[in-house]
């Protein structure tokens, strides 16, 4: 039986998907693959277990709609500009999450907001300089790769979200119920980061005007200020 469902998106980078799927297929744990297809050209691949073809670009939130329909204990997001280059990435993510509370998300790319809940004035937590043998509590696990318990997402996430392109902030805030520093960037990912393969990322959301201001707005909506 599959242990984790990997939720993918497709829009304007369909050439990356075969590489992404190869990385998923190489994992040491059994997986299922869901794809929300926003692209103009339909993606057909036997490695995809469930695909929804959208006639309009609905951005990122629909992958979480698919995630809550998974029948595996675990689900994860994986952006289409990131390929697993190590067969144990998913195994390590699950092992790290198993030792935490049910509503703590894990992933390799973390960020902490500023005291005033500003995303743009916050700081990233993901490199070796952040402590090779330490797990770091963070506000946000970036949507590039988030590992979560399926039942937790079913309990905490709504079907509709008004922030379709800043979905990672919304998911982290909703699951944590607004609490700060609740999610975890496990130290085990540091040894895997060197083996992630960065794929071409044209049309990236972070390149759009106003990207940081939108993320600031969403962070203030879903998180509570520290005492």
Secondary structure, DSSP 8 states (H G I E B T S, - for coil): ---EEEEEEESS-HHHHHHHHHHHHT-SS-EEEEEEE-SSS----TT-SEEEE-SS---STHHHHHHTT--SSEEEE--TTEE--STTHHHHHHHHHHTS-TT--B-S-EEE--TT--STTSEEE-SGGG-TT--EEESEE-TTS-EEEHHHHHHH--S--S-TTSHHHHHHHHHHTT-TT-EEE-GGGHHHHTT-EE---TT-GGGSTTHHHHHHHHHHHHS----
